[in-house]
Amino acid sequence: MSGSETRWWSIGSLRQWSTGPPRQVVSGVARAVDAVGSRGSLLGVPTHLDGTHDRRGVSPVIATVLLVAVVVVLAATLGGFALGIDEELSEPAPNVASASGELRRNVIDDGGTDQIVRITHEGGDPVAVSGLVIQVTVPKTGQRGRLSGFPVPGDDPQPTEEYVSGDDVFDNSANSVSGSIGAESPDTDDTWNVGDFFQFRIANGAVSLSAGDRVVVTGIHGPSESTLFRLTLTAR
């Protein structure tokens, strides 16, 4: 095999292997390095009249080939790692095309006066309640709290402090959540579907609402922190 043929074989193979898996890259580099060591004509290493080769140019060539191989392997490894992270972080949020809500005051329930929020899914994708976060903002007081960790289990589900973050504006008494976010609700399969509702209560002790007061309810897809809906409700 002539020097030009050796040069074509080694460089061409290295280019081919550089696009393969790391193990294949390393194997290809080793064969290319072997070619460099055995044939002085590769990459222009001087050849003497007696057929021997000047080895002084071989070491820098080997070092360059190995450096290129290390860079290729690192790039492939880091690229795959970054791609895996991106796939994990890019879980798409469901699309809730339409939702409606109401906020009722002075509802007599179990002998008490409640402030009830009811949200209905009017159109779009189903939403797994395990990833649903309900954020309530009360403009007149500046309070903001989040309710999550659904479905809340039990025959009379209570969203205790483990379900709440931020300001605790929620009623934590028994049976204060229902619909799709309550585990024992008859119409739920742990999914908020079109036509389904969920309901929760705002605590009178934390927030005392008067007629005309506004509350902003935002549905958030927890895994992506994307907004599913935002409703401004007026107490009546």
Helices and strands as residue ranges (DSSP letters): H 3-17, H 22-38, G 42-44, G 55-57, H 58-89, E 96-109, E 112-124, E 127-128, G 129-131, E 132-138, E 143-147, G 161-163, E 164-166, E 177-179, E 191-192, E 197-202, E 214-221, E 226-234
